[in-house]
Amino acid sequence: MKNSGLAVASLVLGIVAVVVVLLFGVFFGWISAICAIVGLILGIVAKGQIKSSNGQIGGNGMALAGIILSVAGLLLWILSMVACAALFSAL
């Protein structure tokens, strides 16, 4: 069984999104947001392809992990933006 390339890409982009937002926060957060959105889309598309392939394509777990990490990266980015806005409005 061959793994879905979209599932692998979704997983990689989800990891990149989380790592970038944790390391660089607001400064390079837009990179995290882009990776998270693309990773989320690729993960959803990969899950659909895997489901319709009748067992020919694997990687369902990778696609799910990519979706979860992409959502986490997007939420962390939003949280960092809100925290930054709150910090600067308090000054």
Contacts in CASP RR format, 6 or more apart in sequence:
PFRMAT RR
TARGET T0000
AUTHOR 0000-0000-0000
METHOD contacts of the structure
MODEL  1
MKNSGLAVASLVLGIVAVVVVLLFGVFFGWISAICAIVGLILGIVAKGQI
KSSNGQIGGNGMALAGIILSVAGLLLWILSMVACAALFSAL
1 55 0 8 1.000
1 56 0 8 1.000
1 57 0 8 1.000
1 58 0 8 1.000
2 56 0 8 1.000
2 57 0 8 1.000
2 58 0 8 1.000
3 57 0 8 1.000
3 58 0 8 1.000
3 59 0 8 1.000
3 62 0 8 1.000
4 46 0 8 1.000
4 49 0 8 1.000
4 50 0 8 1.000
4 57 0 8 1.000
4 58 0 8 1.000
4 59 0 8 1.000
4 62 0 8 1.000
4 63 0 8 1.000
5 46 0 8 1.000
6 42 0 8 1.000
6 43 0 8 1.000
6 45 0 8 1.000
6 46 0 8 1.000
6 49 0 8 1.000
6 63 0 8 1.000
7 42 0 8 1.000
7 43 0 8 1.000
7 46 0 8 1.000
7 47 0 8 1.000
7 50 0 8 1.000
7 58 0 8 1.000
7 59 0 8 1.000
7 60 0 8 1.000
7 61 0 8 1.000
7 62 0 8 1.000
7 63 0 8 1.000
7 66 0 8 1.000
8 59 0 8 1.000
8 62 0 8 1.000
9 39 0 8 1.000
9 42 0 8 1.000
9 46 0 8 1.000
10 39 0 8 1.000
10 40 0 8 1.000
10 42 0 8 1.000
10 43 0 8 1.000
10 46 0 8 1.000
10 62 0 8 1.000
10 63 0 8 1.000
10 66 0 8 1.000
10 67 0 8 1.000
10 70 0 8 1.000
11 62 0 8 1.000
11 63 0 8 1.000
11 65 0 8 1.000
11 66 0 8 1.000
11 69 0 8 1.000
13 35 0 8 1.000
13 36 0 8 1.000
13 38 0 8 1.000
13 39 0 8 1.000
13 42 0 8 1.000
13 66 0 8 1.000
13 70 0 8 1.000
14 35 0 8 1.000
14 36 0 8 1.000
14 39 0 8 1.000
14 66 0 8 1.000
14 69 0 8 1.000
14 70 0 8 1.000
14 72 0 8 1.000
14 73 0 8 1.000
15 66 0 8 1.000
15 69 0 8 1.000
16 31 0 8 1.000
16 32 0 8 1.000
16 35 0 8 1.000
17 32 0 8 1.000
17 33 0 8 1.000
17 35 0 8 1.000
17 36 0 8 1.000
17 39 0 8 1.000
17 69 0 8 1.000
17 70 0 8 1.000
17 72 0 8 1.000
17 73 0 8 1.000
17 74 0 8 1.000
17 77 0 8 1.000
18 32 0 8 1.000
18 69 0 8 1.000
18 72 0 8 1.000
18 73 0 8 1.000
18 76 0 8 1.000
20 28 0 8 1.000
20 29 0 8 1.000
20 31 0 8 1.000
20 32 0 8 1.000
20 35 0 8 1.000
21 29 0 8 1.000
21 32 0 8 1.000
21 73 0 8 1.000
21 76 0 8 1.000
21 77 0 8 1.000
21 80 0 8 1.000
22 76 0 8 1.000
24 31 0 8 1.000
24 32 0 8 1.000
25 32 0 8 1.000
25 77 0 8 1.000
25 80 0 8 1.000
26 80 0 8 1.000
26 81 0 8 1.000
26 84 0 8 1.000
29 77 0 8 1.000
29 80 0 8 1.000
32 73 0 8 1.000
32 74 0 8 1.000
32 76 0 8 1.000
32 77 0 8 1.000
33 74 0 8 1.000
33 77 0 8 1.000
35 70 0 8 1.000
36 70 0 8 1.000
36 71 0 8 1.000
36 73 0 8 1.000
36 74 0 8 1.000
36 77 0 8 1.000
37 70 0 8 1.000
37 74 0 8 1.000
39 66 0 8 1.000
39 67 0 8 1.000
39 70 0 8 1.000
40 66 0 8 1.000
40 67 0 8 1.000
40 70 0 8 1.000
40 71 0 8 1.000
40 74 0 8 1.000
43 63 0 8 1.000
43 66 0 8 1.000
43 67 0 8 1.000
43 70 0 8 1.000
44 67 0 8 1.000
46 59 0 8 1.000
46 62 0 8 1.000
46 63 0 8 1.000
47 60 0 8 1.000
47 63 0 8 1.000
47 64 0 8 1.000
47 67 0 8 1.000
49 57 0 8 1.000
50 57 0 8 1.000
50 58 0 8 1.000
50 59 0 8 1.000
50 60 0 8 1.000
50 63 0 8 1.000
51 60 0 8 1.000
END
